[in-house]
C-alpha cells in the first residue's frame, strides 16, 4: 500500500502563470491537496475504465485537471492509450490507475 505522505504536500504554479495562480497555489493546504488527489483516485477506481480530466471534472464538480500531472508524476496514474474528444473538440488523454494508484484506493 502506498503511504499517503508520498503524495505532493503543496500546490505549485508554473513560472509563467500570473501572480494570482501563485497566490492560489500558496494558499492551498497540504490536506486539501491530498483530499483532491484522493477524490480523483476514488473516481477512477469507481468508474473502472480510463477517464479524461474533463470527465473527472464533470463527475467531481470542480476542476481536478490541474492535479492530473501531479498524480502522473507520482506514478499513480498513466496514459491509457485512449483519446477523448473534449467539449471544445480537442483531443485529450484518457488516464488509468497504475498499480501504485490502485494501492491508494
N, C-alpha and C positions, 0 to 999 in steps of 0.2 A: 504494500500500500504506500502511496506517495504521501509524504509529510506535507501538510498544507502550508507549512512555513517555507517550502520551496517555491511557492507562488510569489510573484512580484509583490513587494510591500509598499510601493509608491507608484503613482501615475507619472508619466513623463510626457512632455510636449516636444515636438521637433524644433530645432533651432530656427527654422524658417516660419514657424507658427506665430501668430500675433500674440501680443502680451496677454490678452485675455485667456488664451489657451494655456499659457504658462501659469497664470494665476489660478485657473481652474484645476490644473494638474496638481499644483502645490496644496490646494485646499482639500484634496481627496484623501480621506483617511485610509490607512492600510486595511482596516477591517472592511470598509465599503468596497475597496478594490477586490479583496478576497471574496466577498459576497457576490460581486458581479461575476467574477470568474466561475464561482461555483454554480451560479444560476445558469450560465451558458452551458457548462458541462452537464448539468442536470437536464436541460432541454435536449441536448444532443443525445444523452443516454435514453431519455424517454421516447424520443422520436425514432430511434433505432435505424435511421438512414441518414446519409450525408445531407447537410444543410448549408446554404449560403448565409453570409452575415445578414443580409436583408431579411431572410426568412426567420432567422433567430430574433432579429429586432422586432418583427411583427408579432412573434409569439410572446416576447417579454414585455413589449410596450415601451421600450427605451432603447437608445442606440448602443447596443453592445458591440457593434462592428469595430469600435476602437480597441476593444480587448482581444480581438482575434489574433493580432500579430504577437501580443504578449503570450497568449496561450500556445501559439505555434512555436514561439521562441523557447518556451519551457518544455516543448516536446509533448504537450498534452493533446494537441490536435494536429492534423496533417491534411494536405491536399488529397481529396478523394478521387481525383482524376475525372471529375464530372463538372460540367459547365451549367451555370444558372443564368438565365436571361432576366436581368433586373427590370423593374418598372420603367426605368429610363431607356431600356433597350440595350444596355451594355452587358457584356459578358462578365460573369463573376465566378470565382472559385467556390466549389462546394467542399466543405470540410467534414472530416470524420474523426472520431476519437482514436487516439493511439492506445496501446496497451497501458501506458502510463496514465493517460487520461481516464481510461476505464477504471483504473485502480483508485482514482479520486472520487468516483461517484458511489 
